[in-house]
Amino acid sequence: MKKFMFLFAMFVLCVSSVFAQQITGDYVESRNMDVYSGQCYANSEIGLVGDQAIVGWRIAKGSWNGVALDGLHIVGITKGADTLGTPEYTNAYPAKSVLIVDEKATPAQREALVAFAQTMGGEMFDHIVRTETAPISLTMEYHGEHPTAATLNAGKLAAIKTRPITVKDKICGHEEVLFKPLTPTAHVMPAVAEVDQFAGLGLGVTWSVNSKRSAFIGNFAR
């Protein structure tokens, strides 16, 4: 009987942990470096570019730290010390970051969104130099279960607009997805960032990058 009660208690604990902080939604990122590339081309970028990134989430459903975040967004912009996402070759940290929080969020939701982004982004958001609020929208287009295009707008501060990769985007002829997304994801696809733009303060730099094979689009689950 004691063994049965112990196993039942462990089962309840496991189920509770699964549903306690389930959070899902859409995700997009872009950096100033190709993620879909040939090795020869990638070698020419590592250590020279890839130190700037924009990541954005739309919470479809779920909560963080007990606060419901359904329908809200948060965007993070990072300027690394070196190329991001290539720890075997470069050390991008410490990095400076700016967070843009959905203007529709309450004070409690803003705090939860920041905590969510810091957990998902890890070292990217260890040093936040500025936090802004703005109207944010993230729309995703799908073909079946596969994401095809995404559009992110965070007021006048940051934007990403992507399109699908085509055969015309091949340079080396043997391109593949050489790098992983900068944050945990469930299912993402590489894409061309027609627009990758940051016009805010805090990082000592602004940018506008166009038509680079630098984006990931899809969804996340945590």
C-alpha positions as MATLAB code, in Angstrom:
seq = 'MKKFMFLFAMFVLCVSSVFAQQITGDYVESRNMDVYSGQCYANSEIGLVGDQAIVGWRIAKGSWNGVALDGLHIVGITKGADTLGTPEYTNAYPAKSVLIVDEKATPAQREALVAFAQTMGGEMFDHIVRTETAPISLTMEYHGEHPTAATLNAGKLAAIKTRPITVKDKICGHEEVLFKPLTPTAHVMPAVAEVDQFAGLGLGVTWSVNSKRSAFIGNFAR';
ca = [
       0.000    0.000    0.000;
       2.814    2.375    0.929;
       4.540    1.610   -2.360;
       1.306    2.337   -4.259;
       0.829    5.651   -2.455;
       4.428    6.625   -3.176;
       4.065    5.853   -6.892;
       0.747    7.727   -7.040;
       2.315   10.756   -5.355;
       5.197   10.728   -7.849;
       2.709   10.514  -10.728;
       0.755   13.509   -9.432;
       3.983   15.469   -8.992;
       5.100   14.730  -12.540;
       1.725   15.674  -14.030;
       1.641   18.876  -11.983;
       5.113   19.884  -13.155;
       4.145   19.342  -16.795;
       1.087   21.584  -16.592;
       2.355   24.113  -14.043;
       4.169   26.348  -16.508;
       3.229   25.231  -20.008;
       3.601   28.172  -22.371;
       3.403   28.141  -26.172;
       3.402   30.564  -29.067;
       5.146   31.961  -32.152;
       8.819   32.838  -32.427;
      11.025   34.776  -34.829;
      14.675   35.779  -34.803;
      17.178   37.364  -37.128;
      20.859   38.238  -36.818;
      23.429   39.924  -39.026;
      24.782   36.568  -40.204;
      23.444   33.820  -42.445;
      22.071   30.802  -40.573;
      21.270   28.971  -43.818;
      24.619   28.857  -45.559;
      27.491   26.876  -46.992;
      30.418   26.146  -44.702;
      32.835   28.189  -46.804;
      30.551   31.223  -46.646;
      29.921   30.788  -42.932;
      33.665   30.682  -42.232;
      33.958   34.127  -43.787;
      31.361   35.549  -41.346;
      32.196   33.930  -37.989;
      34.192   36.346  -35.862;
      33.383   39.290  -38.115;
      29.580   39.609  -38.013;
      26.689   37.900  -36.268;
      27.054   39.999  -33.120;
      23.604   41.606  -33.510;
      20.279   39.848  -33.081;
      16.561   40.480  -32.682;
      14.294   37.824  -31.167;
      10.545   38.026  -30.655;
       7.830   35.941  -29.019;
       4.038   35.983  -29.193;
       2.532   34.091  -26.290;
      -0.442   32.166  -27.679;
      -1.343   30.554  -24.388;
       0.228   30.099  -20.992;
       1.602   31.771  -17.911;
       4.950   32.562  -16.358;
       5.566   32.756  -12.626;
       1.837   32.335  -12.153;
       0.897   35.289  -14.386;
      -1.256   34.670  -17.488;
       0.374   36.013  -20.658;
      -2.068   34.929  -23.378;
      -1.839   37.126  -26.479;
       1.113   39.218  -25.291;
       4.504   39.819  -26.930;
       8.068   40.592  -25.966;
      11.083   41.443  -28.140;
      14.764   41.290  -27.259;
      17.629   42.988  -29.082;
      21.216   41.991  -28.360;
      24.647   43.368  -29.244;
      27.222   40.713  -28.451;
      30.954   41.009  -27.888;
      31.456   38.633  -30.838;
      29.444   36.316  -33.082;
      26.372   34.959  -31.277;
      25.482   31.290  -31.365;
      28.952   29.922  -32.151;
      30.435   29.157  -28.699;
      32.871   26.631  -30.178;
      34.552   29.450  -32.111;
      33.706   32.760  -30.410;
      32.724   34.223  -27.049;
      29.808   36.601  -27.552;
      29.496   37.479  -23.865;
      29.122   39.746  -22.045;
      26.457   41.175  -24.318;
      24.240   44.247  -24.001;
      20.504   43.922  -24.534;
      17.325   45.949  -24.842;
      13.903   44.467  -24.101;
      10.689   45.800  -25.637;
       7.574   44.781  -23.706;
       4.034   44.713  -25.084;
       2.285   47.967  -24.155;
      -0.920   45.996  -23.483;
       0.686   44.177  -20.560;
      -0.139   45.073  -16.972;
       2.746   45.807  -14.553;
       2.605   42.205  -13.304;
       2.571   40.879  -16.870;
       5.492   43.107  -17.851;
       7.529   41.665  -14.994;
       6.582   38.132  -16.008;
       7.400   38.778  -19.688;
      10.859   40.066  -18.768;
      11.466   36.997  -16.578;
      10.285   34.746  -19.426;
      12.625   36.403  -21.945;
      15.579   36.203  -19.556;
      14.998   32.492  -19.029;
      14.586   31.788  -22.745;
      17.479   34.017  -23.820;
      19.938   33.014  -21.122;
      23.232   34.896  -21.340;
      21.905   37.137  -24.108;
      19.793   38.949  -21.531;
      22.117   38.884  -18.532;
      22.899   42.580  -19.024;
      19.745   44.528  -19.934;
      20.639   48.181  -20.441;
      17.179   49.443  -21.361;
      13.553   48.308  -21.200;
      10.928   49.884  -23.457;
       7.191   49.475  -23.965;
       5.619   49.618  -27.414;
       2.773   48.201  -29.496;
       4.042   44.824  -30.730;
       2.641   42.476  -33.363;
       3.973   39.149  -34.634;
       2.121   37.409  -37.458;
       3.079   34.035  -38.878;
       2.119   32.406  -42.179;
       2.012   28.622  -42.492;
       1.877   25.992  -45.226;
       0.478   23.028  -43.360;
       2.525   22.719  -40.179;
       5.552   24.502  -41.633;
       6.024   28.250  -41.109;
       6.695   30.150  -44.325;
       6.898   33.831  -43.401;
       6.755   36.108  -40.381;
       6.357   39.815  -39.708;
       7.381   41.399  -36.417;
       6.875   45.055  -35.544;
       7.736   46.624  -32.193;
       6.553   50.199  -32.572;
       9.224   52.190  -34.392;
      12.005   50.468  -32.463;
      12.492   47.096  -34.157;
      11.175   45.048  -37.054;
      11.690   41.749  -38.863;
       9.998   40.737  -42.106;
      10.813   37.385  -43.701;
      10.113   35.397  -46.828;
      10.733   31.730  -47.701;
      14.140   30.587  -48.913;
      14.195   29.605  -52.607;
      16.746   28.066  -54.968;
      17.689   31.590  -56.014;
      19.063   32.149  -52.500;
      21.794   29.554  -52.962;
      25.309   30.993  -53.279;
      27.601   28.027  -52.645;
      25.169   25.422  -53.941;
      25.421   23.188  -50.852;
      23.661   25.352  -48.277;
      22.206   23.890  -45.097;
      21.090   25.061  -41.656;
      24.489   25.468  -40.006;
      23.427   27.150  -36.764;
      20.774   26.641  -34.117;
      18.239   29.259  -32.982;
      19.498   31.508  -30.206;
      16.676   30.464  -27.833;
      14.772   27.189  -27.199;
      12.174   26.385  -29.878;
       9.740   23.611  -30.750;
       9.729   23.812  -34.559;
      11.406   26.449  -36.714;
      12.425   26.923  -40.319;
      15.193   29.115  -41.786;
      14.056   32.148  -43.758;
      15.347   35.214  -45.576;
      15.032   38.412  -43.539;
      13.958   41.050  -46.025;
      13.952   43.496  -43.105;
      16.023   43.267  -39.906;
      15.935   46.661  -38.226;
      16.685   48.208  -34.859;
      16.277   51.965  -34.360;
      16.268   52.228  -30.580;
      18.640   53.456  -27.890;
      20.902   51.713  -25.424;
      23.200   49.532  -27.517;
      25.355   52.267  -29.022;
      24.395   51.078  -32.494;
      21.356   50.896  -34.768;
      21.036   48.876  -37.956;
      19.000   47.990  -40.994;
      19.939   44.718  -42.713;
      18.122   43.534  -45.818;
      17.770   40.285  -47.788;
      19.972   38.072  -45.625;
      19.427   34.349  -44.963;
      19.544   35.138  -41.274;
      16.152   34.305  -39.797;
      14.390   31.486  -37.984;
      10.595   31.425  -37.794;
       8.231   29.027  -36.075;
       7.006   28.246  -32.596;
       8.113   27.418  -29.079;
       6.798   25.415  -26.146;
       8.154   25.521  -22.631;
];
